[in-house]
Each structure stands twice: as structure tokens, then as C-alpha cells.
Amino acid sequence: MQEYLQKTRLSGVLDGFGFHILSILLSFIWFISLWGLRLPALTGGAALYILIVLLRKKIRDDQVTRKEKELRAVIGGELALERLLVSPPERAHFEIAVLLSLRYSLMLLQTGQDGVLCDMKGKKLLISFIQRAKTTKLCADAVLEAQRNVKLHNADFGLLCVPCPIAQEAREQALEEPPVYFLSRETLAALFGEANPATDNQLVMLGKRRKQRLARNLGPRILHEERAKKYACYGILLLTMYQFTHLIYHALPGLICVFLAAACRCARKRQRTLSDLFSSGA
């Protein structure tokens, strides 16, 4: 998502200011060099400046619309894959088959726990969705099981929709009879994103979920045991400065740092106590 990150507000303001200054100078210098310092030259320069500003606004609006469409497609595809990972296997296979039938010439014949049997130009195809997280790898055993299912349904070949990395031994096993082909996570996300881009409600819920995750991780990050020494050093330094300056804005941050250092120590002792309890219970 790094390509969709916006620039800072200050850099945007400075870029806009520089663009307007340069456009004004070029517009007026162009007409003044042609007609001299006259009223028609000033009017033509102003008209050219307004035209450049409107053209820039049109281009920027088109870029924002295009990027928003691309971003909605990416988010919609990822959300659809996350939903399929926790759906019943039969439903996941069916949704993948329906999506592919809208894009390619497929006819759905039979739906089951092992996949969806389809007809593709006179050949039988078994479409299956592998419900695995993207942090795991697809092994050769999963491909071997898919090949058994292909033989069981008397299909000519199989299509595995894989939302995770594929191991090299799995690719080698897929070359055996009956052949099995793969559909990668990127392709699946692109297909789902094109068919079902993210809606406004999904974007709002995604933002709330991200804020909740940050709020849950904020406390452990602040009270991490590695920060205790830094908090203690800052607190002692600020309180020492308060002894010499007698300024309140040295004392308050110092007391806060000392309190955070003590809280980090207590949190570490609590974690050790809980771990000892679980280890003794085991």
C-alpha cells in the first residue's frame, strides 16, 4: 500500500504554492514578451493562468479517482479472501467457481466438499479453494489430495485456488497425472476486487478495526520492559534539572517518567508470575 500513501500536508502546500507562482510567472511573461506591457497581455496572461489551474485540477481529480478505484479493488479482494478463509468449504468452492464462470466459459455441474466440478469446452475441471493463511506454505500432500479428488470425480484436470505461497515440491507434484494448475493469491484478489470492490461501509469498518488494533497494542508498547531503563534515566535527569532550575515543567515530566518506569517493572513481574503459574500447572 506504500504507493497510495499521501504526502505530508506541508509538502503539499509548498508544492501548490510553487506551482501557482511558476504558472503566474510563465503566463504573464509569455504574453508580455509577445505584446508588451499592455492590458491585453495582462488579460491573456490571467486567462492562461486560469486555464493551467483548471487543467491541473482536472488531471488531479482523474488521478484521485483512478487511485481510489484501484485501492477499493485491492481492499475488496483482500476482504473477500479473508471471508472465504473462514467460510464453509463448500461455499468457498462455489463462490470461486461462480467468479471464474463470469470471466471464463465455464459451466457448473456439481458442488461438493472437495470442490466444484465444471465443464470447460468439453473437458471436466475440478475447482477447489485451499483455506490456508498467507503465512503458511502449500505442501505436496495438499496437491496429492487434490489429485485424488480429481480422479474421484473423473475430471481431466484440477484448479487449485491458493491464497498462500506454494512450495517447490508442491509445484513438482502438480505436474504428475492428473495435472493440477494453481491460481495465486494475487490473481484471486484481483478477480474479487474487480467483481466486488470495497464499499464505503467496508472501508469504515476496516478503519475502526485498525484503530481498535492500535488501541490494544498501545498499552503493551508503552509498558514494554525494555523501556523501563529509558524512562528511569529520563525521569532522574529531569528531576535533577528541577533541583537546579525549580521549574515545574521539569518536575512533572520527570515524575511521569519515573511512574512509567515503575509500571514497566510491575508489568514485567506480572508477566513472569503468570508464566511461572502456567509452567507449574503444566
ChimeraX commands (.cxc) that place a marker at each C-alpha (Angstrom):
marker #1 position 0.00,0.00,0.00 radius 0.5
marker #1 position 3.01,2.29,0.04 radius 0.5
marker #1 position 2.16,3.74,-3.40 radius 0.5
marker #1 position -1.15,5.06,-2.04 radius 0.5
marker #1 position 0.34,6.89,0.95 radius 0.5
marker #1 position -0.17,10.63,0.69 radius 0.5
marker #1 position 2.46,13.30,1.13 radius 0.5
marker #1 position 2.58,15.42,4.25 radius 0.5
marker #1 position 0.34,18.49,4.44 radius 0.5
marker #1 position 3.31,20.88,4.49 radius 0.5
marker #1 position 4.89,19.39,1.37 radius 0.5
marker #1 position 1.53,19.56,-0.42 radius 0.5
marker #1 position 1.09,23.23,0.49 radius 0.5
marker #1 position 4.63,24.09,-0.66 radius 0.5
marker #1 position 4.19,22.20,-3.94 radius 0.5
marker #1 position 0.92,24.01,-4.63 radius 0.5
marker #1 position 2.42,27.41,-3.78 radius 0.5
marker #1 position 5.40,26.80,-6.07 radius 0.5
marker #1 position 3.13,25.63,-8.90 radius 0.5
marker #1 position 0.95,28.75,-8.72 radius 0.5
marker #1 position 3.94,31.10,-8.60 radius 0.5
marker #1 position 5.60,29.40,-11.57 radius 0.5
marker #1 position 2.35,29.32,-13.58 radius 0.5
marker #1 position 1.71,33.04,-12.97 radius 0.5
marker #1 position 5.24,33.99,-14.00 radius 0.5
marker #1 position 5.24,31.89,-17.14 radius 0.5
marker #1 position 1.75,33.02,-18.21 radius 0.5
marker #1 position 2.40,36.74,-17.87 radius 0.5
marker #1 position 5.98,36.62,-19.19 radius 0.5
marker #1 position 4.79,34.77,-22.29 radius 0.5
marker #1 position 2.15,37.36,-23.27 radius 0.5
marker #1 position 4.24,40.36,-22.22 radius 0.5
marker #1 position 7.08,39.13,-24.43 radius 0.5
marker #1 position 4.63,38.90,-27.35 radius 0.5
marker #1 position 2.53,42.08,-26.92 radius 0.5
marker #1 position 4.48,44.17,-24.47 radius 0.5
marker #1 position 3.27,45.55,-21.14 radius 0.5
marker #1 position -0.31,46.24,-22.17 radius 0.5
marker #1 position -3.77,45.43,-20.90 radius 0.5
marker #1 position -4.41,42.65,-23.49 radius 0.5
marker #1 position -1.16,40.97,-22.42 radius 0.5
marker #1 position -2.21,41.05,-18.76 radius 0.5
marker #1 position -5.67,39.74,-19.64 radius 0.5
marker #1 position -4.22,36.94,-21.78 radius 0.5
marker #1 position -1.76,36.01,-19.01 radius 0.5
marker #1 position -4.56,35.79,-16.46 radius 0.5
marker #1 position -6.66,33.66,-18.84 radius 0.5
marker #1 position -3.73,31.33,-19.49 radius 0.5
marker #1 position -3.07,31.01,-15.75 radius 0.5
marker #1 position -6.72,30.11,-15.07 radius 0.5
marker #1 position -6.61,27.55,-17.91 radius 0.5
marker #1 position -3.48,25.93,-16.45 radius 0.5
marker #1 position -5.06,25.78,-12.97 radius 0.5
marker #1 position -8.26,24.20,-14.29 radius 0.5
marker #1 position -6.29,21.69,-16.38 radius 0.5
marker #1 position -4.21,20.73,-13.34 radius 0.5
marker #1 position -7.34,20.30,-11.23 radius 0.5
marker #1 position -8.89,18.05,-13.89 radius 0.5
marker #1 position -5.77,15.88,-14.08 radius 0.5
marker #1 position -5.53,15.61,-10.29 radius 0.5
marker #1 position -9.21,14.65,-9.99 radius 0.5
marker #1 position -8.75,11.91,-12.60 radius 0.5
marker #1 position -5.68,10.59,-10.77 radius 0.5
marker #1 position -7.51,10.55,-7.43 radius 0.5
marker #1 position -10.47,8.71,-8.98 radius 0.5
marker #1 position -8.20,6.14,-10.61 radius 0.5
marker #1 position -6.20,5.54,-7.43 radius 0.5
marker #1 position -9.38,5.28,-5.36 radius 0.5
marker #1 position -10.74,2.68,-7.79 radius 0.5
marker #1 position -7.50,0.69,-7.63 radius 0.5
marker #1 position -7.39,0.89,-3.84 radius 0.5
marker #1 position -11.01,-0.20,-3.49 radius 0.5
marker #1 position -10.29,-3.17,-5.77 radius 0.5
marker #1 position -7.24,-4.20,-3.72 radius 0.5
marker #1 position -9.05,-3.88,-0.38 radius 0.5
marker #1 position -12.19,-5.59,-1.72 radius 0.5
marker #1 position -10.15,-8.53,-2.99 radius 0.5
marker #1 position -8.30,-8.96,0.31 radius 0.5
marker #1 position -11.53,-8.74,2.31 radius 0.5
marker #1 position -13.16,-11.35,0.08 radius 0.5
marker #1 position -10.23,-13.75,0.58 radius 0.5
marker #1 position -10.35,-13.24,4.35 radius 0.5
marker #1 position -14.06,-14.05,4.31 radius 0.5
marker #1 position -13.53,-17.22,2.26 radius 0.5
marker #1 position -10.89,-18.48,4.69 radius 0.5
marker #1 position -13.50,-18.78,7.46 radius 0.5
marker #1 position -16.43,-19.83,5.26 radius 0.5
marker #1 position -17.63,-23.45,4.92 radius 0.5
marker #1 position -15.53,-25.29,2.30 radius 0.5
marker #1 position -18.48,-25.98,0.01 radius 0.5
marker #1 position -19.46,-22.30,-0.05 radius 0.5
marker #1 position -15.87,-21.19,-0.68 radius 0.5
marker #1 position -15.51,-23.57,-3.64 radius 0.5
marker #1 position -18.85,-22.41,-5.04 radius 0.5
marker #1 position -18.04,-18.68,-4.82 radius 0.5
marker #1 position -14.70,-19.20,-6.56 radius 0.5
marker #1 position -16.36,-21.24,-9.32 radius 0.5
marker #1 position -19.09,-18.64,-9.86 radius 0.5
marker #1 position -16.45,-15.89,-10.04 radius 0.5
marker #1 position -14.43,-17.79,-12.64 radius 0.5
marker #1 position -17.57,-18.67,-14.64 radius 0.5
marker #1 position -18.28,-14.95,-15.05 radius 0.5
marker #1 position -14.82,-14.45,-16.52 radius 0.5
marker #1 position -14.31,-17.66,-18.47 radius 0.5
marker #1 position -16.52,-20.12,-20.37 radius 0.5
marker #1 position -17.33,-22.48,-17.51 radius 0.5
marker #1 position -20.49,-24.47,-16.79 radius 0.5
marker #1 position -21.04,-25.59,-13.20 radius 0.5
marker #1 position -22.02,-29.26,-12.96 radius 0.5
marker #1 position -21.74,-30.39,-9.34 radius 0.5
marker #1 position -20.85,-28.84,-5.99 radius 0.5
marker #1 position -19.32,-30.78,-3.10 radius 0.5
marker #1 position -16.97,-30.64,-0.16 radius 0.5
marker #1 position -13.97,-31.37,-2.40 radius 0.5
marker #1 position -14.70,-28.68,-4.95 radius 0.5
marker #1 position -16.94,-27.71,-7.84 radius 0.5
marker #1 position -16.99,-29.87,-10.95 radius 0.5
marker #1 position -17.22,-27.71,-14.09 radius 0.5
marker #1 position -17.32,-28.23,-17.83 radius 0.5
marker #1 position -14.79,-26.20,-19.83 radius 0.5
marker #1 position -15.02,-26.67,-23.61 radius 0.5
marker #1 position -15.87,-30.36,-23.29 radius 0.5
marker #1 position -13.35,-31.12,-20.54 radius 0.5
marker #1 position -14.15,-31.63,-16.88 radius 0.5
marker #1 position -12.44,-29.35,-14.39 radius 0.5
marker #1 position -12.47,-29.57,-10.58 radius 0.5
marker #1 position -12.11,-26.17,-8.91 radius 0.5
marker #1 position -11.03,-26.15,-5.26 radius 0.5
marker #1 position -10.18,-23.38,-2.82 radius 0.5
marker #1 position -7.43,-24.10,-0.27 radius 0.5
marker #1 position -8.36,-22.49,3.05 radius 0.5
marker #1 position -4.91,-21.64,4.37 radius 0.5
marker #1 position -3.47,-18.42,5.76 radius 0.5
marker #1 position -0.94,-16.50,3.69 radius 0.5
marker #1 position 1.74,-17.14,6.31 radius 0.5
marker #1 position 1.78,-20.89,5.58 radius 0.5
marker #1 position 3.02,-22.75,2.53 radius 0.5
marker #1 position 1.13,-25.22,0.37 radius 0.5
marker #1 position 2.84,-28.62,0.65 radius 0.5
marker #1 position 2.90,-31.58,-1.70 radius 0.5
marker #1 position 0.41,-33.53,0.42 radius 0.5
marker #1 position -2.33,-30.98,-0.28 radius 0.5
marker #1 position -1.66,-31.24,-4.02 radius 0.5
marker #1 position -1.71,-35.05,-3.81 radius 0.5
marker #1 position -5.09,-34.92,-2.06 radius 0.5
marker #1 position -6.40,-32.61,-4.78 radius 0.5
marker #1 position -5.23,-35.08,-7.43 radius 0.5
marker #1 position -7.12,-37.86,-5.63 radius 0.5
marker #1 position -10.26,-35.72,-5.70 radius 0.5
marker #1 position -9.78,-35.09,-9.41 radius 0.5
marker #1 position -9.62,-38.83,-10.08 radius 0.5
marker #1 position -12.58,-39.44,-7.80 radius 0.5
marker #1 position -14.77,-37.04,-9.82 radius 0.5
marker #1 position -13.43,-38.36,-13.18 radius 0.5
marker #1 position -12.19,-34.89,-14.09 radius 0.5
marker #1 position -9.49,-34.20,-16.68 radius 0.5
marker #1 position -7.54,-31.75,-14.52 radius 0.5
marker #1 position -7.86,-29.67,-11.38 radius 0.5
marker #1 position -7.56,-25.99,-10.50 radius 0.5
marker #1 position -6.36,-25.09,-7.01 radius 0.5
marker #1 position -7.09,-21.55,-5.82 radius 0.5
marker #1 position -4.26,-20.99,-3.36 radius 0.5
marker #1 position -4.22,-17.86,-1.10 radius 0.5
marker #1 position -0.77,-18.79,0.29 radius 0.5
marker #1 position 2.77,-19.38,-1.03 radius 0.5
marker #1 position 3.39,-22.64,-2.89 radius 0.5
marker #1 position 6.34,-24.86,-2.03 radius 0.5
marker #1 position 8.60,-26.16,-4.78 radius 0.5
marker #1 position 7.74,-29.80,-4.05 radius 0.5
marker #1 position 4.05,-28.92,-4.42 radius 0.5
marker #1 position 4.72,-27.49,-7.88 radius 0.5
marker #1 position 6.60,-30.61,-8.85 radius 0.5
marker #1 position 3.79,-32.85,-7.58 radius 0.5
marker #1 position 1.25,-30.82,-9.61 radius 0.5
marker #1 position 2.96,-31.96,-12.83 radius 0.5
marker #1 position 2.03,-35.59,-12.17 radius 0.5
marker #1 position -1.16,-37.14,-13.56 radius 0.5
marker #1 position -3.82,-35.87,-13.30 radius 0.5
marker #1 position -2.38,-32.38,-13.72 radius 0.5
marker #1 position -3.29,-29.64,-11.27 radius 0.5
marker #1 position -2.95,-25.94,-12.01 radius 0.5
marker #1 position -2.67,-23.09,-9.50 radius 0.5
marker #1 position -4.38,-19.75,-9.17 radius 0.5
marker #1 position -2.28,-17.45,-6.98 radius 0.5
marker #1 position -3.44,-15.11,-4.24 radius 0.5
marker #1 position -2.66,-12.04,-6.35 radius 0.5
marker #1 position -4.84,-13.30,-9.20 radius 0.5
marker #1 position -7.68,-14.20,-6.82 radius 0.5
marker #1 position -7.52,-10.80,-5.12 radius 0.5
marker #1 position -7.55,-9.04,-8.50 radius 0.5
marker #1 position -10.57,-11.04,-9.69 radius 0.5
marker #1 position -12.54,-10.49,-6.49 radius 0.5
marker #1 position -11.56,-6.83,-6.35 radius 0.5
marker #1 position -12.73,-6.24,-9.91 radius 0.5
marker #1 position -16.03,-8.01,-9.26 radius 0.5
marker #1 position -16.64,-6.69,-5.73 radius 0.5
marker #1 position -14.69,-3.53,-4.89 radius 0.5
marker #1 position -14.73,-2.34,-1.31 radius 0.5
marker #1 position -17.78,-0.30,-0.32 radius 0.5
marker #1 position -17.83,2.76,1.93 radius 0.5
marker #1 position -19.14,0.69,4.86 radius 0.5
marker #1 position -16.31,-1.83,4.46 radius 0.5
marker #1 position -13.73,0.95,4.44 radius 0.5
marker #1 position -15.25,2.46,7.59 radius 0.5
marker #1 position -15.26,-0.93,9.35 radius 0.5
marker #1 position -11.68,-1.56,8.25 radius 0.5
marker #1 position -10.62,1.79,9.72 radius 0.5
marker #1 position -12.39,1.01,13.01 radius 0.5
marker #1 position -10.73,-2.40,13.19 radius 0.5
marker #1 position -7.32,-0.85,12.60 radius 0.5
marker #1 position -7.91,1.74,15.33 radius 0.5
marker #1 position -9.02,-0.98,17.75 radius 0.5
marker #1 position -5.89,-3.00,16.99 radius 0.5
marker #1 position -3.69,0.04,17.58 radius 0.5
marker #1 position -5.51,0.81,20.83 radius 0.5
marker #1 position -4.99,-2.76,22.07 radius 0.5
marker #1 position -1.28,-2.65,21.28 radius 0.5
marker #1 position -0.71,0.83,22.70 radius 0.5
marker #1 position -0.56,-0.24,26.36 radius 0.5
marker #1 position 1.88,-3.15,25.89 radius 0.5
marker #1 position 4.12,-0.97,23.72 radius 0.5
marker #1 position 4.25,1.83,26.30 radius 0.5
marker #1 position 4.84,-0.55,29.22 radius 0.5
marker #1 position 7.35,-2.81,27.50 radius 0.5
marker #1 position 10.11,-3.95,29.82 radius 0.5
marker #1 position 12.85,-2.66,27.51 radius 0.5
marker #1 position 11.59,0.91,28.01 radius 0.5
marker #1 position 11.96,0.83,31.81 radius 0.5
marker #1 position 15.63,1.90,31.79 radius 0.5
marker #1 position 14.97,4.76,29.38 radius 0.5
marker #1 position 12.03,6.01,31.43 radius 0.5
marker #1 position 14.14,5.85,34.62 radius 0.5
marker #1 position 17.07,7.72,33.04 radius 0.5
marker #1 position 14.84,10.46,31.62 radius 0.5
marker #1 position 12.99,10.80,34.92 radius 0.5
marker #1 position 16.16,11.09,37.01 radius 0.5
marker #1 position 17.64,13.60,34.56 radius 0.5
marker #1 position 14.53,15.79,34.60 radius 0.5
marker #1 position 14.22,15.68,38.39 radius 0.5
marker #1 position 17.90,16.62,38.71 radius 0.5
marker #1 position 17.31,19.60,36.43 radius 0.5
marker #1 position 14.35,20.56,38.61 radius 0.5
marker #1 position 16.63,20.70,41.67 radius 0.5
marker #1 position 18.73,23.36,39.91 radius 0.5
marker #1 position 16.07,25.30,38.00 radius 0.5
marker #1 position 12.97,24.85,40.21 radius 0.5
marker #1 position 10.82,24.89,37.03 radius 0.5
marker #1 position 7.61,22.91,37.16 radius 0.5
marker #1 position 7.84,21.71,33.56 radius 0.5
marker #1 position 10.94,19.74,34.58 radius 0.5
marker #1 position 9.32,18.13,37.60 radius 0.5
marker #1 position 6.08,16.90,36.02 radius 0.5
marker #1 position 7.63,15.04,33.05 radius 0.5
marker #1 position 10.24,13.61,35.43 radius 0.5
marker #1 position 7.58,12.22,37.77 radius 0.5
marker #1 position 5.67,10.79,34.79 radius 0.5
marker #1 position 8.82,9.02,33.52 radius 0.5
marker #1 position 9.56,7.57,36.96 radius 0.5
marker #1 position 5.96,6.35,37.22 radius 0.5
marker #1 position 6.19,4.72,33.77 radius 0.5
marker #1 position 9.46,3.01,34.74 radius 0.5
marker #1 position 7.82,1.58,37.86 radius 0.5
marker #1 position 4.80,0.49,35.82 radius 0.5
marker #1 position 7.09,-1.32,33.33 radius 0.5
marker #1 position 8.74,-3.18,36.23 radius 0.5
marker #1 position 5.38,-4.19,37.68 radius 0.5
marker #1 position 4.11,-5.36,34.30 radius 0.5
marker #1 position 7.24,-7.49,33.82 radius 0.5
marker #1 position 6.85,-9.07,37.25 radius 0.5
marker #1 position 3.21,-9.81,36.50 radius 0.5
marker #1 position 4.09,-11.47,33.21 radius 0.5
marker #1 position 6.74,-13.59,34.92 radius 0.5
marker #1 position 4.30,-14.59,37.65 radius 0.5
marker #1 position 1.70,-15.67,35.08 radius 0.5
marker #1 position 4.29,-17.61,33.10 radius 0.5
marker #1 position 5.50,-19.38,36.26 radius 0.5
marker #1 position 1.90,-20.22,37.13 radius 0.5
marker #1 position 1.23,-21.74,33.71 radius 0.5
marker #1 position 4.53,-23.64,33.72 radius 0.5
marker #1 position 3.84,-25.09,37.19 radius 0.5
marker #1 position 0.32,-26.07,36.15 radius 0.5
marker #1 position 1.67,-27.86,33.11 radius 0.5
marker link #1:1,2 radius 0.2
marker link #1:2,3 radius 0.2
marker link #1:3,4 radius 0.2
marker link #1:4,5 radius 0.2
marker link #1:5,6 radius 0.2
marker link #1:6,7 radius 0.2
marker link #1:7,8 radius 0.2
marker link #1:8,9 radius 0.2
marker link #1:9,10 radius 0.2
marker link #1:10,11 radius 0.2
marker link #1:11,12 radius 0.2
marker link #1:12,13 radius 0.2
marker link #1:13,14 radius 0.2
marker link #1:14,15 radius 0.2
marker link #1:15,16 radius 0.2
marker link #1:16,17 radius 0.2
marker link #1:17,18 radius 0.2
marker link #1:18,19 radius 0.2
marker link #1:19,20 radius 0.2
marker link #1:20,21 radius 0.2
marker link #1:21,22 radius 0.2
marker link #1:22,23 radius 0.2
marker link #1:23,24 radius 0.2
marker link #1:24,25 radius 0.2
marker link #1:25,26 radius 0.2
marker link #1:26,27 radius 0.2
marker link #1:27,28 radius 0.2
marker link #1:28,29 radius 0.2
marker link #1:29,30 radius 0.2
marker link #1:30,31 radius 0.2
marker link #1:31,32 radius 0.2
marker link #1:32,33 radius 0.2
marker link #1:33,34 radius 0.2
marker link #1:34,35 radius 0.2
marker link #1:35,36 radius 0.2
marker link #1:36,37 radius 0.2
marker link #1:37,38 radius 0.2
marker link #1:38,39 radius 0.2
marker link #1:39,40 radius 0.2
marker link #1:40,41 radius 0.2
marker link #1:41,42 radius 0.2
marker link #1:42,43 radius 0.2
marker link #1:43,44 radius 0.2
marker link #1:44,45 radius 0.2
marker link #1:45,46 radius 0.2
marker link #1:46,47 radius 0.2
marker link #1:47,48 radius 0.2
marker link #1:48,49 radius 0.2
marker link #1:49,50 radius 0.2
marker link #1:50,51 radius 0.2
marker link #1:51,52 radius 0.2
marker link #1:52,53 radius 0.2
marker link #1:53,54 radius 0.2
marker link #1:54,55 radius 0.2
marker link #1:55,56 radius 0.2
marker link #1:56,57 radius 0.2
marker link #1:57,58 radius 0.2
marker link #1:58,59 radius 0.2
marker link #1:59,60 radius 0.2
marker link #1:60,61 radius 0.2
marker link #1:61,62 radius 0.2
marker link #1:62,63 radius 0.2
marker link #1:63,64 radius 0.2
marker link #1:64,65 radius 0.2
marker link #1:65,66 radius 0.2
marker link #1:66,67 radius 0.2
marker link #1:67,68 radius 0.2
marker link #1:68,69 radius 0.2
marker link #1:69,70 radius 0.2
marker link #1:70,71 radius 0.2
marker link #1:71,72 radius 0.2
marker link #1:72,73 radius 0.2
marker link #1:73,74 radius 0.2
marker link #1:74,75 radius 0.2
marker link #1:75,76 radius 0.2
marker link #1:76,77 radius 0.2
marker link #1:77,78 radius 0.2
marker link #1:78,79 radius 0.2
marker link #1:79,80 radius 0.2
marker link #1:80,81 radius 0.2
marker link #1:81,82 radius 0.2
marker link #1:82,83 radius 0.2
marker link #1:83,84 radius 0.2
marker link #1:84,85 radius 0.2
marker link #1:85,86 radius 0.2
marker link #1:86,87 radius 0.2
marker link #1:87,88 radius 0.2
marker link #1:88,89 radius 0.2
marker link #1:89,90 radius 0.2
marker link #1:90,91 radius 0.2
marker link #1:91,92 radius 0.2
marker link #1:92,93 radius 0.2
marker link #1:93,94 radius 0.2
marker link #1:94,95 radius 0.2
marker link #1:95,96 radius 0.2
marker link #1:96,97 radius 0.2
marker link #1:97,98 radius 0.2
marker link #1:98,99 radius 0.2
marker link #1:99,100 radius 0.2
marker link #1:100,101 radius 0.2
marker link #1:101,102 radius 0.2
marker link #1:102,103 radius 0.2
marker link #1:103,104 radius 0.2
marker link #1:104,105 radius 0.2
marker link #1:105,106 radius 0.2
marker link #1:106,107 radius 0.2
marker link #1:107,108 radius 0.2
marker link #1:108,109 radius 0.2
marker link #1:109,110 radius 0.2
marker link #1:110,111 radius 0.2
marker link #1:111,112 radius 0.2
marker link #1:112,113 radius 0.2
marker link #1:113,114 radius 0.2
marker link #1:114,115 radius 0.2
marker link #1:115,116 radius 0.2
marker link #1:116,117 radius 0.2
marker link #1:117,118 radius 0.2
marker link #1:118,119 radius 0.2
marker link #1:119,120 radius 0.2
marker link #1:120,121 radius 0.2
marker link #1:121,122 radius 0.2
marker link #1:122,123 radius 0.2
marker link #1:123,124 radius 0.2
marker link #1:124,125 radius 0.2
marker link #1:125,126 radius 0.2
marker link #1:126,127 radius 0.2
marker link #1:127,128 radius 0.2
marker link #1:128,129 radius 0.2
marker link #1:129,130 radius 0.2
marker link #1:130,131 radius 0.2
marker link #1:131,132 radius 0.2
marker link #1:132,133 radius 0.2
marker link #1:133,134 radius 0.2
marker link #1:134,135 radius 0.2
marker link #1:135,136 radius 0.2
marker link #1:136,137 radius 0.2
marker link #1:137,138 radius 0.2
marker link #1:138,139 radius 0.2
marker link #1:139,140 radius 0.2
marker link #1:140,141 radius 0.2
marker link #1:141,142 radius 0.2
marker link #1:142,143 radius 0.2
marker link #1:143,144 radius 0.2
marker link #1:144,145 radius 0.2
marker link #1:145,146 radius 0.2
marker link #1:146,147 radius 0.2
marker link #1:147,148 radius 0.2
marker link #1:148,149 radius 0.2
marker link #1:149,150 radius 0.2
marker link #1:150,151 radius 0.2
marker link #1:151,152 radius 0.2
marker link #1:152,153 radius 0.2
marker link #1:153,154 radius 0.2
marker link #1:154,155 radius 0.2
marker link #1:155,156 radius 0.2
marker link #1:156,157 radius 0.2
marker link #1:157,158 radius 0.2
marker link #1:158,159 radius 0.2
marker link #1:159,160 radius 0.2
marker link #1:160,161 radius 0.2
marker link #1:161,162 radius 0.2
marker link #1:162,163 radius 0.2
marker link #1:163,164 radius 0.2
marker link #1:164,165 radius 0.2
marker link #1:165,166 radius 0.2
marker link #1:166,167 radius 0.2
marker link #1:167,168 radius 0.2
marker link #1:168,169 radius 0.2
marker link #1:169,170 radius 0.2
marker link #1:170,171 radius 0.2
marker link #1:171,172 radius 0.2
marker link #1:172,173 radius 0.2
marker link #1:173,174 radius 0.2
marker link #1:174,175 radius 0.2
marker link #1:175,176 radius 0.2
marker link #1:176,177 radius 0.2
marker link #1:177,178 radius 0.2
marker link #1:178,179 radius 0.2
marker link #1:179,180 radius 0.2
marker link #1:180,181 radius 0.2
marker link #1:181,182 radius 0.2
marker link #1:182,183 radius 0.2
marker link #1:183,184 radius 0.2
marker link #1:184,185 radius 0.2
marker link #1:185,186 radius 0.2
marker link #1:186,187 radius 0.2
marker link #1:187,188 radius 0.2
marker link #1:188,189 radius 0.2
marker link #1:189,190 radius 0.2
marker link #1:190,191 radius 0.2
marker link #1:191,192 radius 0.2
marker link #1:192,193 radius 0.2
marker link #1:193,194 radius 0.2
marker link #1:194,195 radius 0.2
marker link #1:195,196 radius 0.2
marker link #1:196,197 radius 0.2
marker link #1:197,198 radius 0.2
marker link #1:198,199 radius 0.2
marker link #1:199,200 radius 0.2
marker link #1:200,201 radius 0.2
marker link #1:201,202 radius 0.2
marker link #1:202,203 radius 0.2
marker link #1:203,204 radius 0.2
marker link #1:204,205 radius 0.2
marker link #1:205,206 radius 0.2
marker link #1:206,207 radius 0.2
marker link #1:207,208 radius 0.2
marker link #1:208,209 radius 0.2
marker link #1:209,210 radius 0.2
marker link #1:210,211 radius 0.2
marker link #1:211,212 radius 0.2
marker link #1:212,213 radius 0.2
marker link #1:213,214 radius 0.2
marker link #1:214,215 radius 0.2
marker link #1:215,216 radius 0.2
marker link #1:216,217 radius 0.2
marker link #1:217,218 radius 0.2
marker link #1:218,219 radius 0.2
marker link #1:219,220 radius 0.2
marker link #1:220,221 radius 0.2
marker link #1:221,222 radius 0.2
marker link #1:222,223 radius 0.2
marker link #1:223,224 radius 0.2
marker link #1:224,225 radius 0.2
marker link #1:225,226 radius 0.2
marker link #1:226,227 radius 0.2
marker link #1:227,228 radius 0.2
marker link #1:228,229 radius 0.2
marker link #1:229,230 radius 0.2
marker link #1:230,231 radius 0.2
marker link #1:231,232 radius 0.2
marker link #1:232,233 radius 0.2
marker link #1:233,234 radius 0.2
marker link #1:234,235 radius 0.2
marker link #1:235,236 radius 0.2
marker link #1:236,237 radius 0.2
marker link #1:237,238 radius 0.2
marker link #1:238,239 radius 0.2
marker link #1:239,240 radius 0.2
marker link #1:240,241 radius 0.2
marker link #1:241,242 radius 0.2
marker link #1:242,243 radius 0.2
marker link #1:243,244 radius 0.2
marker link #1:244,245 radius 0.2
marker link #1:245,246 radius 0.2
marker link #1:246,247 radius 0.2
marker link #1:247,248 radius 0.2
marker link #1:248,249 radius 0.2
marker link #1:249,250 radius 0.2
marker link #1:250,251 radius 0.2
marker link #1:251,252 radius 0.2
marker link #1:252,253 radius 0.2
marker link #1:253,254 radius 0.2
marker link #1:254,255 radius 0.2
marker link #1:255,256 radius 0.2
marker link #1:256,257 radius 0.2
marker link #1:257,258 radius 0.2
marker link #1:258,259 radius 0.2
marker link #1:259,260 radius 0.2
marker link #1:260,261 radius 0.2
marker link #1:261,262 radius 0.2
marker link #1:262,263 radius 0.2
marker link #1:263,264 radius 0.2
marker link #1:264,265 radius 0.2
marker link #1:265,266 radius 0.2
marker link #1:266,267 radius 0.2
marker link #1:267,268 radius 0.2
marker link #1:268,269 radius 0.2
marker link #1:269,270 radius 0.2
marker link #1:270,271 radius 0.2
marker link #1:271,272 radius 0.2
marker link #1:272,273 radius 0.2
marker link #1:273,274 radius 0.2
marker link #1:274,275 radius 0.2
marker link #1:275,276 radius 0.2
marker link #1:276,277 radius 0.2
marker link #1:277,278 radius 0.2
marker link #1:278,279 radius 0.2
marker link #1:279,280 radius 0.2
marker link #1:280,281 radius 0.2
marker link #1:281,282 radius 0.2
view
